[in-house]
């Protein structure tokens, strides 16, 4: 990469990271802390509050991506981050769960993912774009891991409202990065989203990736309606749950860096990709079986395996989507990809809350396992991209 491309990649990945850390930070503690709000005794409403930002993101991702083609990437990104700040402050103030749902909806209205990835595509050459997109994916995985460690430590001191205030501060820092650190965007944009949407929706390889990011994030949100309570059941209070998350996350990163990524570099991308899907499915089945007689070591081991699969997918999927898309359809492809990610987040919260209300944790892990196995079956015919199309 040139110095300008490195600056673009790192600064835009940091914007993505700050925003995703803010979204993920409440995830490990939300189901436990939301019970203290009026209306918090309704699991379906808790699930709606957890996943609501995904719905508004899904509705606005493509429109805001298209607006960035016409109005410029930076103005749209700054507008989206400003909405995210306002939503975070509303959620921090919220006196009841319905107000929390409203705050989460406003957070999600700052749907900047497609605009950020489109700007990254504008500022990088084709031959280094895969590396840049992978950096964004890795930043998402790292922020999810960091949130699992920080949230249980912070929430006893500042509460859920304090976490939401922190998310607003981080989004404001992201706005400063856009203004002063991200390189100037090109004067003219390639109209990538025009005319490409129909082709994207007819591309089987891209649709497999879109389905994958939907399922990955639906399962991620749904299972975290049960995992914190499961840790409490095996004797790990909420304030101490980071002691389980941190070794699990670090162990998964060691496996990824020392083994899985090396296999991918040596031509085993398909095996790694499908193996990560299968691993997450097996973890859900493992959680389901462990409900009979849960133990700390079993839960910790399953979490480590989950993070191996999740972080592998989170690091590879944005890169895969950008590599499969043809240049003239890349904007549309990334818009659809990010829309499906957001829909997965919303579906995971809403469906997870309903399933938990009807069938408890067993239902959560059973449905999650079924979704992962469905994804594995549909992803099986995938072809590893050998060159930028």
VENUR-V646193 format. One record per residue. N is the residue number from 1. RES is the residue in three letters. PSI is psi in degrees with one decimal (NA if undefined). Layout:
N	RES	PSI
N	RES	PSI
//
This chain:
1	UNK	148.5
2	UNK	163.1
3	UNK	-39.8
4	UNK	-38.1
5	UNK	-38.3
6	UNK	-43.7
7	UNK	-43.2
8	UNK	-46.4
9	UNK	-48.0
10	UNK	-41.0
11	UNK	-42.3
12	UNK	-35.8
13	UNK	-35.5
14	UNK	-35.6
15	UNK	-46.4
16	UNK	-43.7
17	UNK	-45.0
18	UNK	-42.7
19	UNK	-43.7
20	UNK	-33.4
21	UNK	-41.3
22	UNK	-39.2
23	UNK	-41.8
24	UNK	-22.2
25	UNK	-32.0
26	UNK	-13.2
27	UNK	-48.3
28	UNK	-19.7
29	UNK	-5.2
30	UNK	-48.9
31	UNK	-34.2
32	UNK	-44.1
33	UNK	-30.1
34	UNK	-19.6
35	UNK	-19.4
36	UNK	-7.4
37	UNK	150.4
38	UNK	126.8
39	UNK	-3.4
40	UNK	-2.8
41	UNK	3.0
42	UNK	104.6
43	UNK	-34.2
44	UNK	-39.6
45	UNK	-36.1
46	UNK	-44.4
47	UNK	-37.8
48	UNK	-43.0
49	UNK	-38.1
50	UNK	-40.5
51	UNK	-0.8
52	UNK	-37.7
53	UNK	-25.5
54	UNK	-34.4
55	UNK	-48.1
56	UNK	-33.6
57	UNK	-45.6
58	UNK	-37.1
59	UNK	-31.0
60	UNK	-6.5
61	UNK	-51.3
62	UNK	-45.6
63	UNK	-40.2
64	UNK	-31.8
65	UNK	-42.0
66	UNK	-36.9
67	UNK	-34.6
68	UNK	-26.0
69	UNK	-32.3
70	UNK	-37.9
71	UNK	-10.8
72	UNK	146.3
73	UNK	-48.2
74	UNK	-45.3
75	UNK	-40.0
76	UNK	-41.7
77	UNK	-43.5
78	UNK	-40.6
79	UNK	-43.8
80	UNK	-40.9
81	UNK	-35.3
82	UNK	-41.6
83	UNK	-39.5
84	UNK	-40.2
85	UNK	-46.7
86	UNK	-41.6
87	UNK	-38.4
88	UNK	-41.5
89	UNK	-38.0
90	UNK	-42.9
91	UNK	-35.7
92	UNK	-35.3
93	UNK	-23.7
94	UNK	122.5
95	UNK	-8.9
96	UNK	168.9
97	UNK	-39.2
98	UNK	-38.5
99	UNK	-33.9
100	UNK	-38.9
101	UNK	-42.1
102	UNK	-41.4
103	UNK	-41.6
104	UNK	-37.0
105	UNK	-41.8
106	UNK	-36.3
107	UNK	-48.3
108	UNK	-23.7
109	UNK	-19.9
110	UNK	64.2
111	UNK	85.1
112	UNK	1.6
113	UNK	-46.9
114	UNK	-39.0
115	UNK	-39.4
116	UNK	-46.7
117	UNK	-33.7
118	UNK	-40.6
119	UNK	-38.8
120	UNK	-40.3
121	UNK	-36.0
122	UNK	-35.1
123	UNK	2.2
124	UNK	150.7
125	UNK	158.8
126	UNK	-37.5
127	UNK	-15.8
128	UNK	1.9
129	UNK	-35.0
130	UNK	-43.3
131	UNK	-40.1
132	UNK	-43.5
133	UNK	-36.9
134	UNK	-35.3
135	UNK	-38.8
136	UNK	-45.6
137	UNK	-41.2
138	UNK	-37.2
139	UNK	-37.2
140	UNK	-46.1
141	UNK	-42.0
142	UNK	-39.0
143	UNK	-35.9
144	UNK	-43.5
145	UNK	-44.5
146	UNK	-37.4
147	UNK	-36.1
148	UNK	-28.1
149	UNK	-43.7
150	UNK	-41.7
151	UNK	-49.9
152	UNK	-25.4
153	UNK	-38.8
154	UNK	-37.0
155	UNK	-32.2
156	UNK	-22.9
157	UNK	-35.9
158	UNK	-7.4
159	UNK	177.2
160	UNK	-36.6
161	UNK	-37.3
162	UNK	-37.1
163	UNK	-41.3
164	UNK	-37.5
165	UNK	-40.4
166	UNK	-38.3
167	UNK	-36.3
168	UNK	-40.9
169	UNK	-42.8
170	UNK	-37.2
171	UNK	-37.1
172	UNK	-38.8
173	UNK	-39.2
174	UNK	-37.1
175	UNK	-39.9
176	UNK	-38.8
177	UNK	-41.9
178	UNK	-43.0
179	UNK	-43.3
180	UNK	-14.6
181	UNK	-44.8
182	UNK	132.0
183	UNK	156.2
184	UNK	141.1
185	UNK	157.3
186	UNK	150.0
187	UNK	-40.0
188	UNK	140.9
189	UNK	143.4
190	UNK	129.0
191	UNK	75.6
192	UNK	-30.2
193	UNK	-16.1
194	UNK	126.3
195	UNK	-2.7
196	UNK	-12.9
197	UNK	-42.7
198	UNK	-39.7
199	UNK	-40.9
200	UNK	-44.1
201	UNK	-13.1
202	UNK	-1.5
203	UNK	111.1
204	UNK	-38.9
205	UNK	-43.3
206	UNK	-37.2
207	UNK	-34.4
208	UNK	-41.1
209	UNK	-41.8
210	UNK	-44.1
211	UNK	-40.8
212	UNK	-46.0
213	UNK	-30.8
214	UNK	-51.6
215	UNK	-42.0
216	UNK	-45.9
217	UNK	-27.8
218	UNK	-45.6
219	UNK	-39.8
220	UNK	-48.7
221	UNK	-45.1
222	UNK	-44.1
223	UNK	-24.7
224	UNK	2.6
225	UNK	-17.8
226	UNK	-33.6
227	UNK	-46.9
228	UNK	-41.6
229	UNK	-34.6
230	UNK	-39.3
231	UNK	-38.5
232	UNK	-39.7
233	UNK	-33.1
234	UNK	10.6
235	UNK	12.0
236	UNK	105.6
237	UNK	160.6
238	UNK	-40.6
239	UNK	-19.6
240	UNK	3.7
241	UNK	-20.9
242	UNK	-25.4
243	UNK	-20.3
244	UNK	-43.5
245	UNK	-43.8
246	UNK	-52.3
247	UNK	-35.9
248	UNK	-44.4
249	UNK	-46.9
250	UNK	-41.0
251	UNK	-40.3
252	UNK	-38.6
253	UNK	-35.6
254	UNK	-42.9
255	UNK	-43.5
256	UNK	-51.3
257	UNK	-35.4
258	UNK	-14.4
259	UNK	-59.0
260	UNK	-46.1
261	UNK	-30.9
262	UNK	-41.5
263	UNK	-42.4
264	UNK	-41.6
265	UNK	-24.3
266	UNK	17.6
267	UNK	13.3
268	UNK	34.7
269	UNK	-47.0
270	UNK	-43.4
271	UNK	-41.4
272	UNK	-44.4
273	UNK	-51.2
274	UNK	-35.2
275	UNK	-36.9
276	UNK	-38.4
277	UNK	-47.8
278	UNK	-37.6
279	UNK	-43.9
280	UNK	-38.3
281	UNK	-44.4
282	UNK	-34.8
283	UNK	-42.6
284	UNK	-41.1
285	UNK	-36.9
286	UNK	-42.5
287	UNK	-40.2
288	UNK	-45.1
289	UNK	-34.3
290	UNK	-16.2
291	UNK	-23.3
292	UNK	-41.2
293	UNK	74.8
294	UNK	142.6
295	UNK	153.7
296	UNK	-43.6
297	UNK	-38.0
298	UNK	-45.1
299	UNK	-43.6
300	UNK	-42.7
301	UNK	-42.3
302	UNK	-38.1
303	UNK	-40.0
304	UNK	-46.2
305	UNK	-37.9
306	UNK	-45.1
307	UNK	-31.6
308	UNK	-49.4
309	UNK	-45.5
310	UNK	-48.5
311	UNK	-34.0
312	UNK	-45.7
313	UNK	-41.9
314	UNK	-32.1
315	UNK	-27.3
316	UNK	-25.9
317	UNK	-45.2
318	UNK	-38.8
319	UNK	-43.0
320	UNK	-43.2
321	UNK	-41.8
322	UNK	-29.2
323	UNK	-32.3
324	UNK	-28.7
325	UNK	140.7
326	UNK	153.2
327	UNK	-40.8
328	UNK	-11.9
329	UNK	8.9
330	UNK	-40.2
331	UNK	-45.3
332	UNK	-40.7
333	UNK	-43.5
334	UNK	-31.8
335	UNK	-45.9
336	UNK	-42.2
337	UNK	-49.8
338	UNK	-30.8
339	UNK	-43.9
340	UNK	-33.7
341	UNK	-45.9
342	UNK	-41.6
343	UNK	-35.7
344	UNK	-41.2
345	UNK	-46.7
346	UNK	-46.3
347	UNK	-40.6
348	UNK	-41.6
349	UNK	-48.4
350	UNK	-51.9
351	UNK	-40.5
352	UNK	-42.3
353	UNK	-41.0
354	UNK	-44.1
355	UNK	-42.0
356	UNK	-38.9
357	UNK	-36.4
358	UNK	-37.5
359	UNK	5.4
360	UNK	-160.8
361	UNK	-33.3
362	UNK	-40.6
363	UNK	-41.0
364	UNK	-52.6
365	UNK	-33.0
366	UNK	-46.6
367	UNK	-39.7
368	UNK	-42.2
369	UNK	-41.6
370	UNK	-41.1
371	UNK	-41.6
372	UNK	-39.9
373	UNK	-36.1
374	UNK	-43.9
375	UNK	-42.9
376	UNK	-43.0
377	UNK	-42.7
378	UNK	-28.2
379	UNK	-14.1
380	UNK	-39.2
381	UNK	3.2
382	UNK	152.0
383	UNK	134.9
384	UNK	129.0
385	UNK	130.6
386	UNK	-22.8
387	UNK	159.1
388	UNK	125.6
389	UNK	NA
//
